[in-house]
Amino acid sequence: MLYTPGRIVDGRLPGVELGLRLWEGAYEGKQALWLRWCDESGALIPTGAERAIHEAERANREAERATREAERAERLAAKLRELGVDPNQL
């Protein structure tokens, strides 16, 4: 089987739904103009470090939500106890 070079159309590689585009920003502490992978719509594909930051932010938001929900549940349980109802018996 012979290798057939793929065509690049507007910086995109049809068939693999990926492309390359210029991006100006900081990468590993260096501000410059970089060549970055993008999806077929031109949106940048996050680097591993960017994915880790987004995941940490998502995990923090979820932890905060869980804390608020636990506090809410405890307030409701306290109200039930004030009314003479054992929340563990419900």
N, CA, C and O of each residue as an XYZ file, in Angstrom:
360
protein
N       0.845     -1.168      0.000
C       0.000      0.000      0.000
C       0.894      1.235      0.000
O       1.800      1.351      0.825
N       0.644      2.134     -0.902
C       1.420      3.355     -1.009
C       0.833      4.445     -0.136
O      -0.380      4.527      0.055
N       1.710      5.279      0.387
C       1.277      6.437      1.166
C       0.736      7.491      0.220
O       1.365      7.823     -0.784
N      -0.423      8.008      0.546
C      -1.008      9.094     -0.227
C      -1.108     10.303      0.685
O      -1.834     10.269      1.679
N      -0.382     11.381      0.359
C      -0.461     12.553      1.229
C      -1.868     13.116      1.275
O      -2.561     13.185      0.261
N      -2.276     13.517      2.466
C      -3.586     14.135      2.615
C      -3.529     15.602      2.247
O      -2.472     16.229      2.309
N      -4.655     16.134      1.869
C      -4.737     17.558      1.539
C      -5.030     18.342      2.799
O      -5.790     17.902      3.662
N      -4.423     19.498      2.892
C      -4.720     20.417      3.983
C      -5.573     21.525      3.397
O      -5.167     22.202      2.452
N      -6.763     21.705      3.965
C      -7.706     22.707      3.478
C      -7.927     23.727      4.586
O      -8.462     23.389      5.641
N      -7.526     24.956      4.357
C      -7.678     26.022      5.357
C      -7.111     25.616      6.719
O      -7.708     25.901      7.757
N      -5.967     24.957      6.706
C      -5.334     24.545      7.956
C      -5.940     23.309      8.584
O      -5.532     22.908      9.674
N      -6.904     22.697      7.918
C      -7.579     21.522      8.474
C      -7.251     20.278      7.657
O      -6.985     20.340      6.456
N      -7.280     19.168      8.343
C      -7.040     17.885      7.703
C      -8.373     17.156      7.589
O      -8.790     16.483      8.531
N      -9.051     17.281      6.442
C     -10.341     16.605      6.302
C     -10.164     15.099      6.494
O      -9.134     14.535      6.123
N     -11.132     14.483      7.052
C     -11.061     13.042      7.260
C     -10.622     12.674      8.666
O     -11.019     11.629      9.182
N      -9.810     13.512      9.295
C      -9.416     13.244     10.681
C     -10.015     14.273     11.621
O      -9.825     14.199     12.835
N     -10.734     15.228     11.063
C     -11.448     16.244     11.839
C     -10.526     17.028     12.768
O     -10.916     17.401     13.874
N      -9.299     17.273     12.309
C      -8.324     18.061     13.051
C      -7.731     19.112     12.142
O      -7.803     19.017     10.917
N      -7.149     20.109     12.761
C      -6.461     21.132     11.999
C      -5.380     21.764     12.844
O      -5.207     21.431     14.016
N      -4.658     22.680     12.231
C      -3.632     23.442     12.924
C      -3.917     24.911     12.712
O      -4.325     25.326     11.627
N      -3.699     25.699     13.755
C      -3.883     27.139     13.619
C      -2.900     27.865     14.514
O      -2.366     27.303     15.471
N      -2.674     29.115     14.185
C      -1.789     29.936     14.995
C      -2.536     30.433     16.221
O      -3.720     30.767     16.161
N      -1.820     30.473     17.325
C      -2.381     30.936     18.591
C      -1.303     31.725     19.320
O      -0.165     31.267     19.435
N      -1.651     32.891     19.805
C      -0.696     33.678     20.574
C      -1.062     33.590     22.041
O      -2.194     33.869     22.436
N      -0.089     33.198     22.839
C      -0.333     33.071     24.262
C       0.859     32.460     24.956
O       1.918     32.273     24.358
N       0.675     32.150     26.232
C       1.750     31.574     27.041
C       1.624     30.057     27.054
O       0.544     29.513     27.286
N       2.733     29.387     26.804
C       2.802     27.935     26.881
C       4.086     27.595     27.625
O       5.173     28.017     27.231
N       3.953     26.833     28.700
C       5.083     26.461     29.551
C       5.912     27.685     29.929
O       7.142     27.649     29.924
N       5.207     28.769     30.257
C       5.853     29.972     30.753
C       6.434     30.892     29.699
O       7.040     31.908     30.039
N       6.264     30.560     28.427
C       6.830     31.399     27.372
C       5.712     31.976     26.509
O       4.908     31.241     25.936
N       5.679     33.302     26.427
C       4.696     34.005     25.597
C       5.228     34.038     24.166
O       6.345     34.496     23.929
N       4.427     33.553     23.211
C       4.864     33.517     21.816
C       3.673     33.213     20.919
O       2.544     33.050     21.383
N       3.951     33.143     19.640
C       2.978     32.698     18.651
C       3.231     31.210     18.441
O       4.334     30.807     18.071
N       2.205     30.398     18.678
C       2.349     28.946     18.648
C       1.450     28.342     17.579
O       0.442     28.930     17.188
N       1.828     27.169     17.117
C       0.987     26.366     16.246
C       0.247     25.390     17.147
O       0.870     24.607     17.865
N      -1.089     25.436     17.112
C      -1.903     24.605     18.007
C      -2.866     23.742     17.211
O      -3.322     24.122     16.132
N      -3.168     22.569     17.764
C      -4.193     21.712     17.186
C      -5.563     22.329     17.443
O      -5.795     22.956     18.477
N      -6.456     22.141     16.491
C      -7.834     22.597     16.659
C      -8.767     21.535     16.090
O      -8.347     20.651     15.343
N     -10.039     21.641     16.458
C     -11.019     20.707     15.905
C     -11.490     21.219     14.549
O     -11.003     22.235     14.053
N     -12.436     20.508     13.958
C     -12.868     20.869     12.610
C     -13.559     22.221     12.543
O     -13.650     22.814     11.468
N     -14.050     22.720     13.682
C     -14.689     24.039     13.677
C     -13.688     25.153     13.979
O     -14.047     26.330     13.956
N     -12.434     24.791     14.262
C     -11.410     25.787     14.543
C     -11.182     26.044     16.019
O     -10.318     26.844     16.378
N     -11.943     25.379     16.885
C     -11.766     25.549     18.338
C     -10.486     24.842     18.783
O     -10.215     23.710     18.382
N      -9.712     25.524     19.612
C      -8.462     24.940     20.088
C      -8.714     23.680     20.904
O      -9.671     23.606     21.675
N      -7.850     22.699     20.726
C      -7.888     21.496     21.548
C      -6.996     21.775     22.753
O      -5.822     22.100     22.579
N      -7.522     21.656     23.962
C      -6.739     22.008     25.153
C      -5.488     21.145     25.304
O      -5.478     19.964     24.956
N      -4.440     21.766     25.829
C      -3.234     21.012     26.169
C      -3.523     20.187     27.421
O      -4.554     20.370     28.068
N      -2.623     19.293     27.754
C      -2.793     18.505     28.972
C      -2.895     19.386     30.205
O      -3.712     19.133     31.091
N      -2.062     20.426     30.262
C      -2.097     21.339     31.411
C      -3.423     22.089     31.463
O      -3.991     22.270     32.540
N      -3.919     22.526     30.310
C      -5.213     23.226     30.276
C      -6.339     22.304     30.713
O      -7.236     22.716     31.448
N      -6.294     21.051     30.259
C      -7.322     20.080     30.675
C      -7.268     19.861     32.181
O      -8.309     19.772     32.832
N      -6.063     19.774     32.736
C      -5.917     19.561     34.182
C      -6.484     20.744     34.965
O      -7.141     20.552     35.988
N      -6.235     21.964     34.492
C      -6.769     23.155     35.163
C      -8.288     23.143     35.125
O      -8.941     23.389     36.139
N      -8.854     22.856     33.952
C     -10.316     22.833     33.820
C     -10.927     21.744     34.697
O     -11.978     21.950     35.305
N     -10.274     20.591     34.763
C     -10.794     19.496     35.589
C     -10.718     19.860     37.070
O     -11.641     19.559     37.827
N      -9.633     20.503     37.488
C      -9.513     20.926     38.889
C     -10.590     21.951     39.227
O     -11.177     21.899     40.307
N     -10.853     22.881     38.312
C     -11.912     23.874     38.535
C     -13.274     23.197     38.635
O     -14.087     23.545     39.492
N     -13.521     22.224     37.751
C     -14.790     21.497     37.785
C     -14.933     20.730     39.098
O     -16.005     20.724     39.703
N     -13.853     20.085     39.536
C     -13.891     19.325     40.789
C     -14.135     20.255     41.979
O     -14.870     19.903     42.902
N     -13.527     21.428     41.960
C     -13.759     22.398     43.044
C     -15.207     22.855     43.077
O     -15.804     22.955     44.149
N     -15.777     23.134     41.904
C     -17.188     23.543     41.854
C     -18.088     22.435     42.386
O     -19.041     22.704     43.118
N     -17.793     21.205     42.026
C     -18.601     20.077     42.490
C     -18.461     19.898     43.996
O     -19.449     19.615     44.674
N     -17.256     20.055     44.530
C     -17.050     19.939     45.979
C     -17.817     21.034     46.718
O     -18.417     20.779     47.762
N     -17.797     22.246     46.176
C     -18.550     23.345     46.796
C     -20.049     23.065     46.758
O     -20.757     23.330     47.729
N     -20.529     22.533     45.642
C     -21.946     22.196     45.522
C     -22.320     21.117     46.533
O     -23.360     21.208     47.185
N     -21.474     20.099     46.662
C     -21.748     19.017     47.610
C     -21.749     19.537     49.050
O     -22.566     19.107     49.864
N     -20.847     20.449     49.361
C     -20.809     21.043     50.702
C     -22.084     21.824     50.979
O     -22.675     21.696     52.052
N     -22.509     22.634     50.010
C     -23.755     23.398     50.187
C     -24.938     22.460     50.386
O     -25.802     22.722     51.223
N     -24.988     21.383     49.635
C     -26.098     20.433     49.749
C     -26.078     19.733     51.104
O     -27.133     19.519     51.702
N     -24.893     19.374     51.595
C     -24.792     18.737     52.915
C     -25.239     19.701     54.010
O     -25.922     19.303     54.954
N     -24.851     20.973     53.880
C     -25.284     21.979     54.863
C     -26.795     22.159     54.820
O     -27.437     22.297     55.862
N     -27.358     22.159     53.633
C     -28.812     22.293     53.478
C     -29.519     21.100     54.126
O     -30.504     21.268     54.845
N     -29.009     19.899     53.865
C     -29.615     18.697     54.442
C     -29.546     18.735     55.966
O     -30.494     18.335     56.642
N     -28.439     19.210     56.502
C     -28.308     19.297     57.959
C     -29.285     20.318     58.536
O     -29.867     20.084     59.595
N     -29.472     21.448     57.852
C     -30.449     22.448     58.326
C     -31.860     21.866     58.322
O     -32.628     22.085     59.258
N     -32.199     21.124     57.268
C     -33.530     20.512     57.198
C     -33.710     19.459     58.290
O     -34.777     19.359     58.894
N     -32.658     18.674     58.539
C     -32.732     17.666     59.599
C     -32.911     18.331     60.959
O     -33.667     17.839     61.796
N     -32.219     19.447     61.185
C     -32.359     20.179     62.452
C     -33.784     20.695     62.611
O     -34.343     20.642     63.707
N     -34.378     21.194     61.527
C     -35.773     21.675     61.574
C     -36.710     20.531     61.943
O     -37.605     20.696     62.772
N     -36.500     19.372     61.325
C     -37.345     18.221     61.641
C     -37.216     17.844     63.114
O     -38.216     17.564     63.775
N     -35.981     17.835     63.630
C     -35.781     17.505     65.047
C     -36.495     18.515     65.940
O     -37.061     18.141     66.967
N     -36.475     19.817     65.550
C     -37.197     20.846     66.312
C     -38.691     20.545     66.357
O     -39.367     20.857     67.337
N     -39.197     19.937     65.288
C     -40.619     19.604     65.215
C     -40.920     18.245     65.845
O     -42.057     17.774     65.810
N     -39.889     17.619     66.423
C     -40.092     16.336     67.087
C     -40.038     15.146     66.153
O     -40.472     14.052     66.516
N     -39.520     15.339     64.970
C     -39.425     14.243     63.999
C     -37.963     13.826     63.886
O     -37.076     14.654     63.679
N     -37.734     12.516     64.030
C     -36.371     12.000     63.869
C     -36.122     11.789     62.375
O     -36.743     10.912     61.774
N     -35.228     12.572     61.763
C     -35.007     12.448     60.319
C     -34.446     11.089     59.917
O     -34.572     10.687     58.760
N     -33.828     10.376     60.859
C     -33.283      9.056     60.539
C     -34.374      7.992     60.459
O     -34.131      6.886     59.977
N     -35.568      8.322     60.929
C     -36.673      7.370     60.899
C     -37.570      7.569     59.678
O     -38.562      6.859     59.514
N     -37.231      8.510     58.843
C     -38.067      8.771     57.656
C     -37.719      7.852     56.522
O     -38.323      7.935     55.452
